[in-house]
Amino acid sequence: MAYDRSRHVCEADNDLWVTLPGSEYIRSLVRQGTISQDAARRLRWFDFYNRCGDARLTCRHFGISPQTFYRWKNRLDPYDLTTLEASSRRPHSDDGRWQFSSRDLISRWGVSRVYRRATSFTASLFLEDMQRKFPFSIRAIQIDGGSEFKKHFDEACRERGIRLFIIPARTPQLQGYVESANKTYRYEFYEVEDIALGLEEHNQQLEEWDKTYNYIRPHQSLAYLTPAEYYQGWLKSHPQPSASLM
């Protein structure tokens, strides 16, 4: 795609010349209710992309994965900005699916899995999944006071010598890393992927996304390294494996 700065236009892949709005116009669209905040956020990606002509730089600047950028780029119709609106592809709540997510506070390494129910037993199963997928030992986990983190989960952590830190009630800001991860799943996974109807297929999709998140997607908070790159750098300067604090 070539960019002509004097005309503020881009040459699309199908050789059609189109005009995309600048940031001031984008804000006016939101104020008028023409597009949502989420659609405006995506439109800013392409406004930036038109200015720099570099997809990789755009992804780094906004902290999104190349897969997410190109999926929305393929959807975008410059003459119909509602194509940037998302209809969530997350299965309906009556499908009985609950996603458990965990994030390491230091490396930002992430693990996720979907289950039919959110119980202390399924949480204990997720703990086993975490231990398999995190590249380091887990020594402590920060959780909220939900019932799914009691009984079986609590017992599983005690058996493994994992300390639990429970945040006070009504303080989601103390779970900022997980809340941020949930937004990432919403914007870069559920609003982009066609989620499979089967639970196992859904989990396979999640596993592929976690690989993208951990090995491909750069993170601004890690100086644009991936969690895998950051962890490898940590290993070079530390003789012992790190601990994960979810």
FIZA-287910 format. One record per residue (C-alpha): x, y, z. Coordinates in steps of 0.001 Angstrom, whole numbers, always signed. Layout:
BEGIN
R, x, y, z
R, X, Y, Z
...
This chain:
BEGIN
R, x, y, z
R, +0, +0, +0
R, +1433, +3393, -1006
R, +680, +6597, +855
R, +523, +10096, -623
R, +1021, +12554, +2242
R, -121, +15573, +239
R, -3523, +14029, -526
R, -3932, +11942, +2642
R, -5138, +8969, +633
R, -4062, +5373, +434
R, -3899, +2985, -2449
R, -5796, -129, -1431
R, -4753, -3623, -2342
R, -7405, -3746, -5069
R, -5957, -569, -6673
R, -8951, +1488, -5530
R, -8006, +4933, -4224
R, -9886, +5755, -1053
R, -9860, +8506, +1529
R, -9708, +7820, +5255
R, -10520, +10477, +7880
R, -8008, +12126, +10153
R, -8069, +12022, +13953
R, -10219, +15158, +14407
R, -12900, +13788, +12147
R, -12748, +10434, +13944
R, -13482, +12147, +17252
R, -16424, +13977, +15688
R, -17845, +10664, +14463
R, -17812, +9359, +18034
R, -19422, +12510, +19410
R, -22185, +12251, +16817
R, -22736, +8595, +17615
R, -21901, +7540, +14045
R, -19414, +4942, +15239
R, -18569, +3502, +18632
R, -15452, +4133, +20690
R, -14200, +660, +19729
R, -14672, +1321, +16012
R, -12957, +4710, +16405
R, -10022, +3016, +18097
R, -9636, +671, +15114
R, -10026, +3551, +12670
R, -7112, +5301, +14379
R, -4952, +2272, +13524
R, -5580, +2841, +9833
R, -5266, +6606, +10075
R, -1806, +6036, +11617
R, -1051, +3373, +9016
R, -1927, +5779, +6213
R, +469, +8311, +7667
R, +3428, +5963, +8091
R, +2734, +3239, +5528
R, +4273, +654, +7860
R, +2019, -2102, +9197
R, +4641, -3411, +11639
R, +5201, +46, +13100
R, +1437, +483, +13431
R, +1131, -2785, +15347
R, +3972, -1808, +17662
R, +2568, +1676, +18208
R, -879, +428, +19227
R, +246, -2833, +20862
R, -1789, -5107, +18597
R, -853, -8291, +16793
R, -307, -8372, +13004
R, -3115, -10924, +12741
R, -5547, -8492, +14376
R, -4402, -5606, +12186
R, -4779, -7489, +8927
R, -8109, -9061, +9840
R, -9621, -5628, +10474
R, -7829, -4197, +7436
R, -9512, -6815, +5279
R, -12876, -5962, +6808
R, -12555, -2201, +6434
R, -14684, -532, +3771
R, -13616, +3144, +3732
R, -17064, +4062, +2419
R, -18780, +2236, +5278
R, -16996, +2762, +8583
R, -19520, +564, +10376
R, -17467, -2347, +9019
R, -15154, -1582, +11947
R, -17950, -2335, +14405
R, -17700, -5741, +16056
R, -20410, -8229, +16752
R, -18914, -10398, +19447
R, -18260, -13956, +18332
R, -18051, -15170, +21911
R, -20491, -18039, +22509
R, -23677, -16963, +24304
R, -23706, -17311, +28091
R, -26371, -20007, +27841
R, -23786, -22158, +26065
R, -22275, -22640, +29526
R, -18691, -21553, +28805
R, -16399, -19790, +31233
R, -12883, -18629, +30446
R, -10102, -18724, +33035
R, -7158, -16431, +32281
R, -3852, -15866, +34044
R, -1001, -13414, +33485
R, +2500, -13308, +34901
R, +3101, -9804, +36295
R, +6715, -9643, +35141
R, +6944, -11318, +31736
R, +3229, -10830, +30835
R, +3135, -14511, +29834
R, -470, -15589, +29463
R, -2438, -18824, +29729
R, -6171, -19321, +29189
R, -8729, -22089, +28882
R, -12502, -22427, +28623
R, -14646, -24771, +30728
R, -18327, -25614, +30934
R, -18605, -24344, +34499
R, -16762, -21938, +36775
R, -16252, -24103, +39867
R, -13392, -24731, +42267
R, -12854, -28062, +40520
R, -12497, -26524, +37057
R, -10243, -23866, +38602
R, -8027, -26663, +39950
R, -7922, -28151, +36434
R, -6882, -24760, +35113
R, -4094, -24662, +37692
R, -2747, -27890, +36180
R, -2963, -26302, +32741
R, -1059, -23271, +33991
R, +1720, -25452, +35371
R, +2063, -27195, +32021
R, +2098, -24025, +29943
R, +4025, -21468, +31985
R, +7744, -21874, +31218
R, +8620, -21327, +34878
R, +7418, -22523, +38260
R, +4430, -20836, +39904
R, +5080, -19786, +43498
R, +2193, -17409, +44189
R, -1156, -16461, +42656
R, -3236, -13355, +43193
R, -6984, -14004, +43018
R, -10288, -12366, +43852
R, -12632, -13852, +46438
R, -14753, -15832, +43987
R, -16104, -19208, +45066
R, -14279, -20874, +42160
R, -10995, -20174, +43961
R, -11984, -22007, +47129
R, -12176, -25696, +48092
R, -10579, -27788, +45275
R, -8514, -24888, +43949
R, -7330, -23880, +47408
R, -6424, -27494, +48217
R, -4538, -27897, +44922
R, -2486, -24773, +45651
R, -1650, -25923, +49196
R, -551, -29337, +47899
R, +1802, -27615, +45458
R, +3125, -25072, +47938
R, +1634, -22161, +45980
R, +763, -19115, +48076
R, -2556, -17360, +47466
R, -3056, -13610, +47780
R, -6732, -12612, +47865
R, -7547, -9047, +46888
R, -10219, -7146, +48869
R, -13798, -7161, +47598
R, -14780, -4542, +44984
R, -11187, -3687, +44067
R, -10850, -4794, +40417
R, -8089, -2212, +39961
R, -5827, -4560, +41941
R, -6349, -7153, +39214
R, -5300, -4703, +36520
R, -3146, -7152, +34572
R, -5907, -9726, +34276
R, -8515, -7051, +33490
R, -6227, -5770, +30725
R, -5770, -9313, +29441
R, -9542, -9781, +29339
R, -9857, -6677, +27155
R, -7174, -8056, +24859
R, -9111, -11292, +24514
R, -12247, -9350, +23731
R, -10740, -7025, +21120
R, -8144, -9297, +19509
R, -9730, -12724, +19851
R, -13486, -12797, +20372
R, -14226, -9827, +18107
R, -12013, -11196, +15349
R, -12227, -14984, +15375
R, -15226, -17101, +14444
R, -15423, -19080, +17670
R, -15998, -22795, +17232
R, -19186, -24315, +18569
R, -17345, -27231, +20193
R, -15576, -26682, +23492
R, -12371, -28474, +22493
R, -12182, -26601, +19199
R, -12720, -23352, +21120
R, -9818, -24249, +23406
R, -7626, -25055, +20405
R, -8327, -21573, +19075
R, -7467, -20084, +22469
R, -4221, -22041, +22561
R, -3236, -20707, +19147
R, -4045, -17174, +20289
R, -1970, -17635, +23457
R, +961, -18675, +21247
R, +519, -15468, +19261
R, +284, -13443, +22481
R, +3371, -15040, +24038
R, +5627, -15536, +21019
R, +4597, -13072, +18286
R, +2705, -10056, +19630
R, +5042, -7290, +20873
R, +4175, -5659, +24199
R, +4741, -1968, +24779
R, +5222, -2590, +28509
R, +8117, -4945, +27641
R, +9851, -2417, +25372
R, +8151, -4103, +22395
R, +9480, -7551, +23200
R, +7249, -10606, +23289
R, +6843, -12384, +26644
R, +9002, -15219, +25274
R, +11772, -12796, +24273
R, +11591, -11055, +27638
R, +11793, -14339, +29522
R, +14771, -15529, +27474
R, +16534, -12269, +28270
R, +15715, -12759, +31949
R, +17183, -16264, +31904
R, +20485, -14939, +30589
R, +20861, -12640, +33576
R, +19416, -14929, +36292
R, +20676, -18405, +37196
R, +17355, -19584, +38674
R, +13894, -19784, +37017
R, +11463, -17011, +37773
R, +8236, -17196, +39752
R, +4845, -16387, +38318
R, +2407, -14184, +40189
R, -927, -14309, +38442
